[in-house]
Amino acid sequence: MHLLNEQPLENLAAALAWSMGVEPPKHAAAPNATLIDYVDSCLKGKKADRVFIYNTDAIAQWIYEKYPHISEAARMRMGLELPMVTVDPPKTPIAFGTMYTGAAPEVHGIVQYEKKLITIDTLFDALARAGKKVALLTRPRYSMAVIFAERDIDYYFCETWPDVNAKAAELIIKDEYDFILCYNANFDDVQHKKGPESVEALSEMRYNYQTFCMFDALIRTHWKHHNVLVGTGMDHGCHALEDGRGTHCDNSPEDRNIIHLYKVYPATE
């Protein structure tokens, strides 16, 4: 892998809005054509009335491809593998800011690593304006809990990643939300300390994809009467330092190339 991917992260917010028939965030770039074509072909021009997104952190394309057995079960469940290129610099609040505003860092206001409130229009604001009920799940004090605060959505902050995921599973079963976003930073937490290819980090990566398969199984069971878009994707990649610890700070394929997975389930009941 020597080149940067062609499809920018800026195009995701408008594509997710489009999939639900909602006007995109006000500063969003054009929607990702590959994703909207996939949704349109699966739903025959209809829109999704349920979207579930599982955001992981720092799982690079190179590590996804080097250890395909770790993500195999998730890949087998999905219908679209979408290579994307994240922002420069590839830092968590900068990248997620772009992912859910559709705007470049200099537009959404986070251009270096800092956790501060984004004040421009986001996908969550666009969904709320359209009357959609949105849930965001993560742990307190992490970037997603800070940069997207103060929206007209429901927040679920739990003290551990298993607790976050258990709450997300509960919300899927209850089927009360139109859009659910569940964020886990477990892989990134570990790879910074142990390195991206450490046993500990790869175990966390496996946990992420197994967790996503669990969510997908619940959605298949409990959302049969909905048109559904389900996906999983990360904010940026990573690489190892000379001392073995992991980082993500470079304008390089290792840090910027990522893979998202998506699947559409048309209503069957």
C-alpha positions as CSV (number, residue, x, y, z in Angstrom):
1,M,0.0,0.0,0.0
2,H,1.9,3.0,-1.3
3,L,-0.8,5.5,-2.3
4,L,-3.6,7.4,-0.5
5,N,-7.1,6.2,-1.2
6,E,-9.2,8.4,-3.5
7,Q,-12.5,8.7,-1.6
8,P,-12.3,11.4,1.1
9,L,-13.9,11.1,4.6
10,E,-15.6,14.5,3.9
11,N,-18.1,12.7,1.7
12,L,-19.5,10.4,4.3
13,A,-21.8,12.7,6.3
14,A,-23.9,13.7,3.3
15,A,-24.1,10.1,2.1
16,L,-25.5,9.0,5.5
17,A,-28.0,11.8,5.4
18,W,-29.0,10.9,1.8
19,S,-29.5,7.3,2.8
20,M,-32.2,8.5,5.3
21,G,-33.7,11.1,3.0
22,V,-32.4,14.0,5.1
23,E,-30.8,17.2,4.1
24,P,-27.1,17.0,4.7
25,P,-25.2,19.2,7.2
26,K,-24.9,22.7,5.9
27,H,-21.1,22.6,5.3
28,A,-20.9,19.0,4.1
29,A,-19.1,18.0,0.9
30,A,-21.0,16.1,-1.8
31,P,-22.1,12.6,-0.8
32,N,-20.0,9.5,-1.4
33,A,-21.2,8.2,-4.7
34,T,-20.2,4.6,-4.0
35,L,-22.2,4.4,-0.8
36,I,-25.3,6.1,-2.2
37,D,-25.3,4.0,-5.3
38,Y,-25.1,0.9,-3.1
39,V,-28.0,2.0,-0.9
40,D,-30.1,3.0,-3.9
41,S,-29.6,-0.4,-5.6
42,C,-30.4,-2.3,-2.5
43,L,-33.5,-0.3,-1.5
44,K,-34.8,0.3,-5.1
45,G,-34.9,4.1,-4.5
46,K,-36.4,3.9,-1.0
47,K,-34.6,5.3,2.1
48,A,-33.4,3.7,5.2
49,D,-35.5,4.4,8.3
50,R,-32.9,2.9,10.6
51,V,-29.1,3.4,10.6
52,F,-26.6,1.9,12.9
53,I,-22.9,2.9,12.8
54,Y,-20.2,1.3,14.9
55,N,-17.1,3.6,15.0
56,T,-13.8,2.1,16.0
57,D,-10.6,4.0,16.4
58,A,-7.2,3.7,14.6
59,I,-7.7,0.3,12.8
60,A,-5.6,1.1,9.7
61,Q,-6.2,-0.4,6.2
62,W,-2.8,-2.0,6.3
63,I,-3.5,-3.9,9.5
64,Y,-7.0,-4.8,8.3
65,E,-5.5,-6.3,5.2
66,K,-2.5,-7.9,7.0
67,Y,-4.7,-9.8,9.4
68,P,-7.8,-10.6,7.3
69,H,-8.9,-13.5,9.5
70,I,-9.6,-11.0,12.3
71,S,-12.3,-9.2,10.3
72,E,-13.4,-12.1,8.2
73,A,-16.8,-12.7,9.9
74,A,-17.7,-9.1,9.7
75,R,-16.6,-8.8,6.0
76,M,-18.7,-11.9,5.1
77,R,-21.8,-10.1,6.6
78,M,-21.3,-6.9,4.7
79,G,-22.2,-5.9,1.2
80,L,-19.8,-3.0,0.6
81,E,-16.1,-2.6,1.4
82,L,-15.3,1.1,1.1
83,P,-11.7,2.4,1.1
84,M,-11.4,6.0,2.3
85,V,-8.8,8.5,3.1
86,T,-9.0,10.4,6.3
87,V,-7.9,14.0,7.1
88,D,-4.4,15.4,7.6
89,P,-3.4,15.4,10.4
90,P,-5.0,12.0,11.2
91,K,-6.0,12.7,14.8
92,T,-9.2,11.5,16.5
93,P,-11.2,14.7,17.1
94,I,-10.1,16.2,13.8
95,A,-11.2,13.1,11.8
96,F,-14.5,12.5,13.6
97,G,-15.2,16.2,13.3
98,T,-14.9,15.8,9.5
99,M,-16.8,12.5,9.4
100,Y,-19.9,13.9,11.0
101,T,-19.9,17.5,9.6
102,G,-18.7,16.6,6.1
103,A,-16.4,19.6,6.4
104,A,-12.6,20.1,6.3
105,P,-10.9,20.6,9.6
106,E,-10.4,24.3,9.0
107,V,-14.1,24.6,8.5
108,H,-15.3,22.6,11.5
109,G,-12.7,24.2,13.7
110,I,-10.5,21.4,15.0
111,V,-7.1,21.5,13.2
112,Q,-4.9,19.9,15.9
113,Y,-5.5,17.4,18.7
114,E,-7.9,19.1,21.0
115,K,-11.2,18.1,22.4
116,K,-13.5,21.0,22.0
117,L,-17.1,21.6,21.0
118,I,-17.8,21.7,17.3
119,T,-20.2,24.6,16.7
120,I,-21.0,24.2,13.0
121,D,-23.8,22.1,11.6
122,T,-23.4,18.3,12.1
123,L,-25.1,15.2,10.8
124,F,-26.8,14.9,14.3
125,D,-28.2,18.4,13.9
126,A,-29.5,17.6,10.4
127,L,-31.1,14.4,11.6
128,A,-32.8,16.2,14.6
129,R,-34.2,18.9,12.3
130,A,-35.7,16.2,10.2
131,G,-37.4,14.7,13.3
132,K,-35.1,11.7,13.6
133,K,-34.3,10.3,17.0
134,V,-30.6,9.9,17.5
135,A,-28.5,8.1,20.2
136,L,-24.7,8.5,20.6
137,L,-22.9,6.0,22.9
138,T,-19.4,6.2,24.2
139,R,-17.4,6.7,27.4
140,P,-17.2,10.1,29.1
141,R,-14.3,12.5,28.3
142,Y,-13.5,10.7,25.0
143,S,-13.5,12.9,21.9
144,M,-16.9,11.8,20.7
145,A,-18.4,12.8,24.0
146,V,-17.0,16.3,23.9
147,I,-16.9,17.5,20.3
148,F,-20.5,16.5,19.6
149,A,-22.0,17.6,22.9
150,E,-25.0,20.0,23.2
151,R,-27.0,18.5,20.3
152,D,-30.7,17.6,20.4
153,I,-29.9,13.9,20.7
154,D,-29.7,11.3,23.4
155,Y,-26.3,10.6,24.9
156,Y,-25.4,7.4,26.7
157,F,-22.0,7.6,28.5
158,C,-20.8,4.4,30.2
159,E,-17.6,3.7,32.2
160,T,-16.3,0.7,30.2
161,W,-16.4,-0.3,26.5
162,P,-18.3,-3.5,27.3
163,D,-20.9,-1.4,29.1
164,V,-21.1,0.9,26.1
165,N,-21.7,-2.1,23.8
166,A,-24.3,-3.6,26.1
167,K,-26.3,-0.4,26.1
168,A,-26.1,-0.2,22.3
169,A,-27.4,-3.8,22.2
170,E,-30.2,-2.9,24.5
171,L,-31.2,0.1,22.3
172,I,-31.2,-2.1,19.2
173,I,-33.6,-4.5,20.8
174,K,-35.9,-1.7,22.1
175,D,-36.0,-0.3,18.5
176,E,-36.8,3.3,19.5
177,Y,-34.0,5.2,17.6
178,D,-33.7,6.1,13.9
179,F,-29.9,6.5,14.1
180,I,-27.6,4.9,16.6
181,L,-23.8,5.6,16.8
182,C,-21.7,3.5,19.0
183,Y,-18.0,4.4,19.5
184,N,-15.2,2.3,20.9
185,A,-11.6,3.4,21.3
186,N,-10.2,0.2,22.9
187,F,-7.9,-0.7,20.0
188,D,-6.4,2.8,19.9
189,D,-6.0,2.9,23.7
190,V,-3.9,-0.3,23.6
191,Q,-1.9,0.3,20.4
192,H,-0.6,3.5,21.7
193,K,0.9,1.6,24.7
194,K,1.8,-1.8,23.2
195,G,2.0,-1.2,19.4
196,P,-0.6,-1.9,16.6
197,E,0.6,-5.5,16.0
198,S,1.0,-6.5,19.6
199,V,-1.0,-9.4,20.9
200,E,-2.9,-7.1,23.1
201,A,-3.9,-4.7,20.3
202,L,-4.8,-7.4,17.9
203,S,-7.0,-8.9,20.6
204,E,-8.8,-5.6,20.9
205,M,-9.2,-5.5,17.1
206,R,-10.8,-8.9,17.2
207,Y,-13.1,-7.8,20.0
208,N,-14.2,-4.8,17.8
209,Y,-15.2,-7.0,14.8
210,Q,-16.8,-9.6,17.0
211,T,-18.8,-6.9,18.7
212,F,-19.9,-5.5,15.3
213,C,-21.0,-9.0,14.3
214,M,-23.1,-9.2,17.5
215,F,-24.7,-5.9,16.7
216,D,-25.4,-7.0,13.1
217,A,-27.1,-10.2,14.3
218,L,-29.3,-8.3,16.7
219,I,-30.3,-5.9,13.9
220,R,-31.2,-8.8,11.6
221,T,-33.4,-10.2,14.2
222,H,-35.1,-7.0,15.7
223,W,-35.2,-4.6,12.8
224,K,-36.8,-6.8,10.1
225,H,-39.7,-4.4,9.5
226,H,-37.2,-1.5,8.7
227,N,-35.1,-0.6,5.8
228,V,-31.7,-0.6,7.5
229,L,-28.2,0.6,6.8
230,V,-25.6,-0.8,9.1
231,G,-21.9,0.1,9.0
232,T,-18.6,0.0,10.8
233,G,-15.6,2.3,10.2
234,M,-12.7,4.0,11.9
235,D,-11.4,7.6,12.0
236,H,-7.8,7.1,10.9
237,G,-5.0,4.5,10.8
238,C,-1.8,4.0,12.7
239,H,1.9,3.0,12.6
240,A,4.5,1.8,15.0
241,L,7.3,3.9,16.4
242,E,10.9,2.7,16.7
243,D,10.2,1.9,20.4
244,G,7.3,-0.3,19.4
245,R,4.5,1.9,20.6
246,G,1.8,3.0,18.2
247,T,0.9,6.5,16.9
248,H,-1.0,8.3,14.1
249,C,0.3,11.7,13.1
250,D,1.7,11.4,9.5
251,N,0.4,12.2,6.1
252,S,1.0,8.6,5.0
253,P,-1.0,5.7,3.7
254,E,-0.4,3.9,7.1
255,D,-2.1,6.7,9.0
256,R,-4.6,8.0,6.5
257,N,-6.0,4.9,4.6
258,I,-9.0,3.2,6.2
259,I,-11.7,0.7,5.3
260,H,-15.4,1.1,6.1
261,L,-17.9,-1.7,5.8
262,Y,-21.6,-1.3,5.0
263,K,-24.7,-3.5,4.6
264,V,-28.3,-2.7,3.6
265,Y,-31.1,-4.8,4.8
266,P,-34.5,-4.1,3.1
267,A,-37.5,-4.6,5.3
268,T,-38.9,-8.2,5.2
269,E,-41.9,-7.8,7.5
